[in-house]
Amino acid sequence: MPTNKLKEWIKVKIPDDSLNAILKYVNGNDHKWNTGGLMVDGSKKEIRDCNVSVVKDEQINNYIFGNLIKANNSYWKFDLKSMIPTQFITYKTDQHYDWHDDWHVHEGDAARKLSMTLVLNDEYEGGEFQFKRVSYENDEGVEIKTLKLEKGDILIFPSIMTHRVLPVTSGVRKVFVAWACGPQWR
């Protein structure tokens, strides 16, 4: 399982049969799309500009949650209890998601603790995924790690990590994203 040294994130390739089942769902459903501005009303597109559809397939959501739990048990051991339903997100040319973290408190005081991105296609340019963190090794005081994710890559990381998706320059970037939740941090 390829990882970085500090286990800040893990990246694995999902099996072809699992990816094919997910792609069958993606290609065989009429998705209800919402404009993915940062706010519920679709505003703040300067921060987040994408198209979002909630995945309502219980088998897919269970598969995603299982991957989050497996990664958590191997690396972080956070107290996880539930998952926010997976979102199917597309980024068309010039769409992006600027610097943010995923840590939020939801119903019942559940906090997002682990985040996941699953890349569903390769037919796009740009759209690189980046992490930003404090660094004492350069004058700027930050380090940016760029990941070029490929079709079938699943990236899992703590939701408190600052990250972004650079603008897509051509094609359409298709991903599933999800978050595992647990009691608020203590």
N, C-alpha and C positions, 0 to 999 in steps of 0.2 A: 504494500500500500504506500505509494509515494507521498511523502509529507515534507513539511519544512522542519527545521531543527527544533523549534520551540513548540511545536504542535499548536501554533496559533490557528492553523487551518489544515484541513486534509482535502486531498483531491484524489478521487478514485474513478475508474471507468465502470459504469454499470453493465451487467450482462446484456448481450444483444437481444435475447428474448424479452427481457424486461423493457428495454428501450423500444423494441418493436411493438409491444403491447401499449405502451404510452403513446407512441406515434399513431397507432390505430385510433386511439381515443381522440388525439389532437386533430387528425385528418377526417374523422368520421362524425364529428359533432358540429352543430351550429352553435358556436359560442356567443354568449351575450357579452359584448365588449363595453367597457367603460373607459373613458379617457383617463389616463393615468397621470393627472396632475398630482401634486403633493397633497392637496386638500381634497376632501370628499367631493366638493363641487367641481373638481378638475382644474382648479386654479394653481398657481405657482409652477407653471410649466418650465420656468427657468431653472428649477431645481429638479423636477421629475417630469419627463415627457415620454410616455409610453402608452400602450393599450393593454388593459387588464381584463381577464375573465377568470372567475372562480371555478376551480375544478371540483365537480360534484360527484365524481366517481369514487365510491368508498374504497374500492380495492386499490386504486392508485394512491389515495391519501394514506391508507394503511401501509403500503409499500414505502412511501416517502418517510412516514413516521418511523418505520422499522429501521431505515437507514440512519435516521437521526439518532435513534436510541442506540444502535450498534456503535456508531462513531462516539457518542457520548460515553458509553460504557468503556470504550477502549482508551479514550484520551482525557476527557474532562470530568466526568462523574458529577455533572450538575443534577440537581433535583428537578426532574422533568415529569410532568403529569399529563400534558395534552399537546395538541398541535392546532395551529390556525390552519384552516383548509388551504391547500395548495392553490397558488395563483398561476395561471398561464399568462405570460407576458410577452408581447412582441414590441420590438424596437425597430422602427423603420428609419430611413435615412434622416440624419440629424437628430434623432431622438436619443435620449440619454437619461441618466440618473446621477446627479451631482453628489458631492461628499455628504454622507449621512451615516448614522448607525441605525440598527433595527430594534434597539432596546426600547420597548414601550410596555406600559401596563395595560392589560385588557380586562375584560369581564372577570369578576371574582378575584381581582387583584393578581391575576396571573401575569407574569413578566416573560417577555420573549428572552430566551437564553441561548438558543442555537439557531443559526440561519443556514439556509441551504439554497443553492442554485444548481439546477440541472440543465445543461445545454442540449437543445433538441435538434439543432441543425448546424451546418457549416457554411451555408450559402449566404454569407454576409462578410463585409469588411468593416474594420473598426470594432467598436463595441467591447473593447478590452475591459477586463475587470481589474480594479486596482484597490489595494489596501494602503492606508496611511497610518503611520504610527510615530511616536516620539523616538528620536534617535540622538545619541550623544556622539555619533561617529562623523558628523558633518556640521558645517557652520549653520545650515538652515534649521537644524534641530528636528527635522522630520525625515523619514524614509518612506519612499513610495515603492511598493512592490506591484509590478504589472504581471497579470496572468492572462495568457491567451488560451481560453478554454476551448476544447473541441467537442464535437458532437458526442454525447454519451458521458461527458465528464460531469461528476457531481462534486460540488465544492461545499464543504461544511465548515462553519466557523462560529465562534462565540458572537452573539448579537451585539455586543458592546464594541466590536471592532469597526472603526471608521473605514468606509469603502465607497466606491462609485463605479458606474458603468460609463465609459467614454462614449461619445456620439458614434452612432453607426454611420459609416461613410457610403456604403452601398449595400443593397439587399435588405433582408429582414432578419434580425436576431430573434430567435424563439427560445424561451426558457420557461422552466417551472421554478417558482420560488416558494419556500415554506419556512415556518418558524415553529420550533418546539418551545413550549412554555412550562413554567413551574412557578412555585411560590416566589414572591419578591425576594431579592437578595437581602441577606442579613448581615 
